Amino acid sequence: MTTGSNFLNEHIIEKARVHYAITDTGGVSPNVVQAQAEVLYLIRAPEMADAEQIFARIEKIAQGAALMTETQVSCRFEKACSSYLPNRTLEAAMYQAVCHYGTPAWSDEERAFAAAIRATLSANDINNSLNNIAGTSGEEGKTFAHNNRRQYGSRPAQHNNDNRGMPMSMSSIPSSSPGGKRYGWVEKIGNKVPHPFLLFIYLIAVLIAATAILSALNVGVQNPTDGSRVVVKNLLSVEGLHWFLPNVIKNFSGFAPLGAILALVLGAGFAERVGLLPALMVKMASHVSARYASYMVLFIAFFSHISSDAALVIMPPLGALMFLAVGRHPVAGLLAAIAGVGCGFTANLLIVTTDVLLSGISTEAAKSIDASLHVSVIDNWYFMATSVIVLTLVGGLITDKLVEPRLGQWQGSRDEKLQTLTPGERFGLRIAGVATLVFVAVIALMVVPENGICSTGATWASLWPSV
């Protein structure tokens, strides 16, 4: 029979396995054919139907061996474990219910009961449950199993048999940790913040109501230029409405940095739309060593601010892939990218829209004291450029020394690869680089020479003879 089962391995699917062990030889005499013997077979296959088909063939091999030896054979089925059969419809309904009603709030009594059950589990039981979660719940399951290895157990494997006899749904629901309660109010408040458009509408309404209250209290301030007293005007009064309604559009169109901001936004949007900015980020990320990965991710994150809010979409997955490509924990790369985009917002070696916006606001405020004062777009750039260096060094050290060591070793898939540029994209980057150098050279020729077209002392009259 063992000979037949060994030959059967050549005629079953590649991922199936047939193992056996002779559990009873019938005796110990080497030169005697014993009256009985017993063998145990274990069949493994990806699907239950495959295992059942192989089991039927093993039974036929046993019957054939009995015919050849003119003996009798009996087969006894011991046990089996079915493959996981998901119920997507029931899972979707359960997920919607959990989203609507929220996760359970466990009481102290329930936690004590769970701890008592967990105490009865052996280390092998817990690891088997975690292996089951890691194998059936995707990347989230693998992360959960890794973080809770030898600590928690969940979802025993025998459910795979039960779900074939009755509709079942299984899910992993996180329980709140004691430390997480301290920060729960931050999430609740953040979720209640309205849409930015509505937020500005609410602020305008608050401002109008504040003018009515302050005007009734006769609140005013002293003008620093001429010493006159400026009182708050009630925007809800007839006079206030006569001023407010005609100036709503003028307040927007008359904003000093509006033109420069629109030009920068159009340029950045065009560069992102044609793929220049994403390709440049990938190019910067393609040559990085494991030792300096944290610093490079943060530096690219600061550079990505030129694409404004799109940086929050581009950088986190790019940071994770950069870390994964050099053999480091991708979650650390993702967190470093989020920190660079969020915490270091607008810090850049280039002049971006925020620099123009802040210079315009500062100029408008300065004119209330002296109409000749002007704040240039590069006045804030020196601070922002220095911030890039400081934040890159500090953020890299925090990532390397504090964040990544706490994450442990990455146990997930390493199949994802860092995106590579196509020949067309590389050619486009070269052309864009040459065009940038030519543009900078032309601007320099117009500004740097003493008699340049855009230099301070140049006039067309003095330039014409040389032209």
C-alpha positions in Angstrom: 0.0 0.0 0.0 2.8 2.4 0.8 4.3 1.7 -2.6 1.0 2.6 -4.3 0.6 5.8 -2.3 4.2 6.8 -3.2 3.4 6.4 -6.9 0.2 8.4 -6.4 2.2 11.5 -5.6 3.0 11.8 -9.3 -0.7 12.0 -10.2 -2.1 14.6 -7.7 -1.8 18.4 -7.7 1.6 19.9 -7.0 0.5 21.5 -3.7 -1.0 18.3 -2.2 0.9 16.1 0.1 0.4 12.5 1.3 2.1 11.4 4.6 1.9 8.1 6.4 3.2 6.4 9.5 3.0 2.7 10.4 1.4 2.9 13.9 1.1 -0.9 14.5 3.3 -3.6 12.8 1.4 -6.5 14.4 4.5 -7.9 16.1 8.3 -7.8 16.4 9.4 -11.0 14.6 11.4 -10.0 11.4 10.8 -13.3 9.5 7.0 -13.7 10.2 4.1 -12.2 8.2 2.0 -10.7 11.0 -1.7 -11.2 11.2 -2.6 -7.5 11.2 -1.0 -4.1 10.8 -2.2 -0.5 10.9 -1.0 2.6 9.0 -2.1 6.2 9.5 -2.3 8.5 6.5 -2.4 12.4 6.5 -3.6 14.1 3.4 -3.0 17.9 2.8 -4.4 20.0 0.0 -5.3 23.7 -0.6 -9.0 22.9 -1.0 -11.2 20.4 0.8 -12.5 18.9 -2.6 -8.9 18.0 -3.5 -8.3 16.3 -0.2 -11.5 14.3 -0.5 -10.5 13.2 -4.0 -7.1 12.0 -2.9 -8.7 10.3 0.2 -10.9 8.3 -2.2 -7.9 7.2 -4.2 -6.0 6.2 -1.1 -9.0 4.0 -0.2 -8.8 2.3 -3.6 -5.1 1.7 -3.1 -5.8 0.0 0.2 -8.5 -2.2 -1.4 -6.1 -3.1 -4.2 -3.4 -4.0 -1.8 -5.9 -6.3 0.0 -6.9 -8.0 -3.2 -3.2 -8.6 -4.1 -2.5 -10.2 -0.7 -5.9 -11.9 -0.3 -6.4 -10.1 3.0 -9.1 -7.8 4.4 -8.8 -4.1 4.9 -11.0 -1.5 6.8 -10.7 2.2 6.6 -11.5 4.5 9.6 -11.8 8.3 9.1 -10.2 10.0 12.1 -10.5 13.8 11.7 -10.2 16.7 9.2 -9.8 20.5 9.0 -11.6 22.2 6.2 -10.3 25.2 4.2 -11.6 28.7 5.1 -14.8 29.5 3.3 -15.5 33.3 3.5 -19.0 34.7 3.6 -18.5 38.1 2.0 -22.2 39.2 2.2 -22.5 38.4 5.9 -19.1 40.0 6.5 -20.2 43.2 4.7 -23.4 43.4 6.8 -21.4 42.8 10.0 -18.9 45.5 9.1 -21.7 48.0 8.4 -23.3 47.2 11.8 -19.9 47.7 13.6 -19.4 51.0 11.8 -22.9 52.1 12.8 -22.9 51.0 16.4 -19.2 51.1 17.2 -17.0 48.5 18.8 -18.0 47.0 22.1 -17.1 48.8 25.3 -15.8 46.0 27.5 -16.5 46.1 31.2 -13.9 45.2 33.9 -15.8 42.0 34.6 -15.7 41.0 30.9 -12.0 41.8 30.7 -11.4 39.6 33.8 -13.4 36.8 32.2 -11.3 37.1 29.0 -8.1 37.0 31.0 -9.3 33.9 32.8 -9.9 32.1 29.5 -6.6 33.3 28.1 -4.8 31.9 31.1 -6.0 28.4 30.1 -4.4 28.6 26.7 -0.9 27.2 26.1 1.7 29.0 24.2 1.2 26.7 21.3 -2.6 27.4 21.3 -2.0 31.1 21.2 0.6 30.9 18.4 -1.7 28.6 16.3 -4.5 31.2 16.6 -2.2 34.0 15.7 -1.0 32.0 12.7 -4.6 31.6 11.6 -5.2 35.3 11.8 -2.0 36.1 9.9 -3.0 33.6 7.2 -6.6 34.8 6.7 -6.6 38.5 7.4 -4.1 40.0 4.9 -1.5 42.5 5.9 -3.5 43.8 8.9 -3.7 40.2 10.3 0.1 39.7 9.8 0.8 42.9 11.7 -1.6 42.0 14.5 -0.1 38.6 14.8 3.4 40.0 14.9 2.7 42.6 17.5 0.8 40.1 19.7 2.9 37.0 19.3 3.0 34.9 22.5 0.6 37.4 24.1 -3.0 37.1 22.8 -5.0 34.4 21.1 -8.1 34.8 18.8 -10.3 32.9 16.4 -9.6 29.1 16.7 -9.2 27.1 13.5 -12.2 24.8 14.0 -14.5 27.6 12.7 -13.4 26.6 9.2 -15.4 23.4 9.6 -18.4 25.2 11.3 -18.8 27.8 8.5 -19.6 25.0 6.0 -22.7 23.9 8.0 -24.1 27.3 8.9 -23.7 30.9 7.8 -20.9 32.5 9.9 -18.8 35.7 9.8 -15.5 36.2 11.6 -13.8 39.5 12.3 -11.0 40.9 14.4 -12.1 43.9 16.5 -9.4 45.9 18.3 -9.9 46.6 21.9 -9.0 49.9 23.3 -5.8 50.0 25.4 -5.7 52.0 28.7 -3.2 54.4 27.2 -5.4 55.0 24.2 -8.1 56.5 26.3 -6.0 59.5 27.0 -5.9 60.4 23.3 -9.4 59.4 22.4 -10.8 62.9 22.9 -8.4 64.1 20.2 -9.9 61.8 17.6 -13.5 62.6 18.7 -12.9 66.4 18.4 -11.0 65.9 15.1 -13.9 63.9 13.6 -16.3 66.7 14.5 -14.4 69.4 12.7 -16.5 70.5 9.7 -15.4 70.8 6.1 -13.0 73.7 5.5 -15.6 75.5 3.3 -18.2 75.3 6.0 -15.6 76.3 8.6 -14.9 79.5 6.8 -18.6 80.2 6.5 -19.0 79.7 10.3 -16.0 82.0 11.0 -17.5 84.7 8.8 -20.8 84.4 10.8 -18.9 84.6 14.1 -17.0 87.7 12.8 -20.2 89.5 11.8 -21.8 88.7 15.2 -18.6 89.8 17.0 -18.7 93.2 15.2 -22.2 93.8 16.4 -21.3 93.0 20.0 -18.0 95.0 20.0 -19.7 97.9 18.2 -22.4 98.0 20.9 -19.7 98.1 23.6 -17.9 101.0 21.7 -14.7 99.0 21.5 -11.9 100.7 19.5 -8.1 100.9 19.1 -5.6 103.6 18.4 -4.2 104.0 14.9 -0.3 103.8 15.3 0.3 106.0 12.3 -1.7 109.2 13.2 -3.0 108.4 16.8 -6.6 108.5 15.8 -9.2 106.2 17.4 -10.6 103.4 15.2 -13.9 101.9 16.4 -15.5 98.6 15.4 -18.2 98.9 12.8 -21.3 96.8 13.1 -21.6 94.7 9.9 -25.2 93.9 10.8 -26.2 97.6 10.6 -27.5 99.3 7.4 -24.2 101.1 7.0 -22.2 97.9 7.6 -24.2 96.0 5.0 -23.7 98.8 2.5 -20.0 98.4 3.0 -19.9 94.6 3.3 -21.9 93.5 0.3 -20.0 95.5 -2.4 -16.6 94.7 -0.9 -17.0 90.9 -0.6 -15.4 90.3 -4.0 -13.0 93.3 -3.8 -11.7 91.9 -0.5 -10.7 88.8 -2.4 -9.5 90.3 -5.8 -7.6 93.1 -4.0 -5.5 90.8 -1.9 -1.9 91.6 -2.8 -0.4 88.1 -3.3 -3.4 86.7 -5.2 -1.7 87.0 -8.6 1.5 85.4 -7.6 -0.3 82.6 -5.7 -2.4 81.8 -8.7 0.7 81.7 -10.9 2.4 79.3 -8.5 -0.6 77.1 -8.1 -1.1 76.8 -11.9 2.6 76.0 -12.3 2.7 73.4 -9.5 -0.6 71.9 -10.7 0.6 71.6 -14.3 3.9 70.0 -13.1 1.9 67.5 -11.1 -0.6 66.8 -13.8 2.0 66.0 -16.5 3.9 63.8 -14.0 6.9 65.9 -13.4 6.7 66.2 -9.6 5.9 62.5 -9.0 8.7 61.4 -11.4 11.2 63.8 -9.7 10.3 62.3 -6.3 10.8 58.8 -7.5 14.1 59.7 -9.1 15.3 61.2 -5.8 14.2 58.1 -3.9 15.7 55.6 -6.3 19.3 56.0 -5.1 19.3 55.7 -1.3 21.1 53.5 1.2 19.6 51.9 4.2 21.6 54.0 6.6 20.4 57.3 5.2 16.8 56.3 4.2 15.2 58.2 7.1 16.9 61.5 6.1 16.1 61.0 2.4 12.4 60.3 3.1 12.1 63.5 5.2 14.0 65.6 2.7 11.8 64.4 -0.2 8.7 65.0 2.0 9.8 68.6 2.5 10.4 69.0 -1.2 6.9 67.6 -2.0 5.3 70.6 -0.4 5.5 72.3 -3.7 2.6 70.1 -4.8 0.6 71.3 -1.7 -2.0 68.9 -0.3 -1.1 66.3 -3.0 2.0 65.5 -0.9 -0.2 63.8 1.7 -1.3 61.3 -1.0 2.1 60.8 -2.7 4.6 60.7 0.1 3.4 58.1 2.7 3.4 55.1 0.3 6.6 56.3 -1.3 8.3 56.5 2.1 7.1 53.0 3.0 8.4 51.6 -0.4 11.8 53.3 0.1 12.2 51.7 3.5 11.1 48.3 2.2 13.5 48.5 -0.8 16.5 48.9 1.5 15.3 46.2 3.9 13.9 48.4 6.7 10.5 48.5 8.3 8.0 50.1 5.8 5.8 51.5 8.6 8.7 53.5 9.9 9.1 55.0 6.4 5.4 55.7 6.2 5.5 57.5 9.6 8.6 59.5 8.6 6.9 60.6 5.4 3.8 61.7 7.2 5.9 63.6 9.7 7.8 65.4 7.0 4.6 66.4 5.1 2.6 67.3 8.2 4.9 68.5 10.9 7.3 70.2 8.4 4.6 71.7 6.3 5.9 74.5 3.9 9.5 73.9 5.0 11.3 73.9 1.6 14.4 74.8 -0.2 12.2 76.3 -2.9 9.8 79.3 -2.8 6.3 77.8 -2.5 2.8 79.3 -2.4 2.9 79.7 1.4 5.9 82.0 1.2 4.0 84.2 -1.3 0.9 84.1 0.9 2.7 85.0 4.1 4.7 87.9 2.4 1.4 89.3 1.1 -0.3 89.1 4.5 2.7 90.7 6.2 2.9 93.5 3.6 -0.8 94.3 4.1 -0.3 94.4 7.9 2.9 96.5 7.6 1.2 99.1 5.4 -1.1 99.9 8.4 2.1 101.4 10.0 4.0 102.6 7.0 2.6 102.5 3.4 6.1 102.2 2.0 6.9 98.9 3.8 7.1 95.8 1.7 7.8 92.2 2.8 9.5 90.1 0.0 8.7 86.5 -0.7 12.3 85.5 0.2 12.1 87.1 3.7 10.6 84.0 5.1 12.5 81.6 2.9 15.7 81.9 4.9 13.9 80.5 8.0 12.1 77.8 5.9 15.3 76.7 4.2 17.1 76.4 7.5 14.2 74.5 8.9 14.6 71.8 6.2 18.1 71.0 7.4 17.2 71.1 11.1 14.0 69.1 10.8 15.6 66.5 8.5 18.4 65.8 11.0 16.0 65.8 14.0 13.3 63.7 12.3 15.9 61.2 11.0 17.4 60.7 14.4 13.9 60.2 16.0 13.0 57.7 13.3 16.2 55.7 13.6 16.6 55.8 17.4 13.0 55.8 18.7 10.3 54.9 16.2 11.8 52.0 14.1 13.3 50.1 17.1 9.8 49.9 18.7 8.3 48.4 15.6 10.4 45.3 15.6 11.2 43.3 12.5 8.9 43.5 9.5 7.1 40.2 9.0 4.9 41.1 6.1 5.3 40.7 2.4 8.3 42.1 0.6 6.9 41.7 -2.9 6.2 45.5 -3.4 8.9 47.2 -5.3 9.8 50.9 -5.6 8.5 52.3 -8.8 11.0 52.8 -11.5 10.9 55.5 -14.2 10.2 54.6 -17.8 12.6 55.7 -20.6 10.1 58.4 -21.5 10.0 59.7 -18.0 13.8 59.8 -17.7 14.0 61.6 -21.0 11.4 64.1 -19.8 13.3 64.7 -16.6 16.5 65.5 -18.5 14.7 67.9 -20.8 13.0 69.6 -17.8 16.4 69.9 -16.1 18.1 71.5 -19.1 15.1 73.8 -19.6 15.4 74.8 -15.9 19.1 75.6 -16.2 18.5 77.7 -19.3 15.7 79.6 -17.7 17.8 80.3 -14.6 20.7 81.4 -16.8 18.5 83.8 -18.7 17.0 85.3 -15.5 20.6 85.7 -14.1 21.7 87.5 -17.3 18.7 89.9 -16.9 19.3 90.6 -13.2 22.9 90.1 -12.2 24.8 92.5 -14.7 24.7 96.1 -13.7 23.1 97.1 -17.0 20.8 94.1 -17.1 17.3 94.5 -18.4 15.8 93.8 -14.9 18.6 95.3 -12.8 17.8 98.3 -10.6 19.7 101.0 -12.5 19.0 99.9 -16.1 16.9 101.9 -18.5 16.0 101.2 -22.1 17.8 104.4 -23.1 21.1 103.2 -21.7 20.6 99.7 -23.0 19.6 100.6 -26.6 23.2 101.5 -27.9 24.5 98.2 -26.7 21.5 96.3 -28.2 
